[in-house]
Amino acid sequence: ARQTSAGDAFAPYEFEAPAPANDHLTDAEALSALARHAYDLLDVDPKKDGDVRVFLNRLQAAAVADQALLFEYFCASHRAVVRAARANGTLDAGVADLRATSVAVTRVEVVGADAVSGAETRLSEVTLDRGASFDDALAKRDAGLGDDDRRASVGATPESFRGTGFYASRRPFIGTGKTGYMLAVRKANARNLYVLTRPNTGTLTAELTVSDLRARYVAHRGTMPDASAADLAALRRDWTEAYDSADHSDRGGRLVKMGIVSGAVLPFWAALERTVAERGAEMTQADRQLKVVRLTLNDQTKLVGIRFPPHVLGALRAALRDAHRLRAAHAVANVRAEAPEPVDARALKAANTAPKTIDTFFGKKASGGAAPASRPP
């Protein structure tokens, strides 16, 4: 029986001992066994096991079927790692774009200027409006309509309609006690999945399956092909009422308020961690991870920084000011600015001289000069 080790790339999907021949293998176990066999055929020296360059060189000479098998195993492993990291809340997706219909900056405060570099640390308080008006939703609906939706809607009823369109919840939403409305756009490359847009949240990243759509929602009368003018007016009224009633920052509201720390952040990272340590119980898991976010403001400029919920901004502001004072005191005691040295004349000349090209290397012929003598044959 082959034993696995902690550094074995195939360990996540492999048993320490092979299963008996009459046992049923899962897809993951079968893929692991086949990928291990394909990898063994590469005949990589055990001392160089894990060397990416050697692996890629051997992979080029492998059979196409083995290449596809190893690539499929890599994709399956990557999906499993990402799924586990997302479930644990440790997935680092880099800079995350926060989507919103509009982003208003209500206050910008310079918390301090770095005593060493002079760069400013800014704390911006912003309000995001995530909502989607009826006209915006209607434009999304029209853009998402396909020929399949148009054919499937012929003769359909609100109960049987499952195409791209507006839907109402079968039961009132918990907390509000009101009927929920949404736009469901069928995905072009996955016809059993829908992308959702709500009046209070805009377009969501989560998707809905056709079975969930059937169980929880019914098509709004105003989205049917034979809808009357009164039905269309009722659809606009219902959506607009849900949109207008969500004009707040409480639960279920369109508005999200937060603080963004930008500018000189890394020198004062300990202040951010201190705020999380002291007020982490009042923060969501996403806020505690101190991830970089990017916002597109109403004037189309970008704001990039670390997000914090509004109720901890006071503690964050105090921690940043303390960190700036400590760094300034350290700079006074330990940082010395050296006097500038005189400019090197040769280096200055070289920097201001254009690089030579094939045209300038041999120099230019003097104007009006005699033509060079012809060379004898």
Steps between C-alpha positions, in 0.01 A plus 500: 500500500632839406533737797423869460694785656407850605676646195345258252300691238259207470441456875164687518331246273685178581470230762815366667405152377316426173140396533407139417419439135134429573444827686336791322730799449370853513578735213762680711674175596499373143634831369775494764608147408506574127687828551758325721557243224539775237742685728707186558534461121683835490788322680605805704809453716382479866763761589336741257142415594329836539729686257253683277743540209580130489131412527402729212782373279396137557135592453569629149620155397208314662203363309220749444259283699738502798542877471122545506469265797761686708345833409156374607647382830660841554166672434316265738761559773483876448121499526517296821758735658302811405177344626659415834658845534172671420318284757764581764500872418872495409472550124719787383352625176729804472335836446122460524278736302197617699218545252242771552272720295657808656771570757491829691793618713356675806825584678877480440737547792879504496581301812871573478802545275784249516798664669742306279346516152248782541221284353156558651270243658141585411176372648206537260140445605292383205141396434425237236162482332461141379144530376370460146221726376224357282645658186843346574339161561295530181817569300663191652192293414499616136874434465462150645205387290586220260314313230447207738327732749271639232403154373447359851278791603241434229186367669661496846323598822657676801526157666670328205711793375872435560667740258691823553267746672362645823387276784320536835565287807234245590532588870575831673865557586594434862563825685309730266181297458477630142503328164845499346562584134793415281621480143630158394717490185570155362873438446593445138752223572298331778131499421398361841663788691379859543679823590291698748440873539296640789373855559697535825823315415551533127656206316610221732805276468296198613300312237168317519415164348184440304367263769543766771340758274198277448462425872544852638382743230224555251520721192355848539198556280669806351787294356274272293490544120126574510527750788256788481588864560358465853725196562808691384405798718456267800843347437664842492310608812589186699870522410520874564331467839752233602783721372384815678421324830859366512655849508677439833808326641321259734457132425351453156581857395664622183761709676825365648724729701866428565840655555794456263859541622722602207834665430786407735358180647778239522719692751198510734366149442540420870239768576250324273570165667464662841155630407395154381632343823310746718176528301498177301192369679302787344632436148408249234742230396563680171589825679735322741712368213624851405466446127569765238186628325451729203211740447405697189373837617229701329762707316654172368815534714620196694531472877716208619555413864400287799133501598369536856141513627385847612453412869874430552634807318550689827727228639678470166560875481651503852723199424631660180576830673690317775697309238589821318622661824717201582649491151568875511680466834706210363587704190622795708723276708633264236446628145768729360471668162831500317611815321474472121824425318613717208375399158739281301565690177569187295186328627294813427638519145430132440144538629432795269660346190271321262595136438678429173313334218612349171438842341702704751784259584708578187422871501341716232662591169605864489270702279650614172799271539655309216365159426722214611729359235373192329669179593677313221334182391 
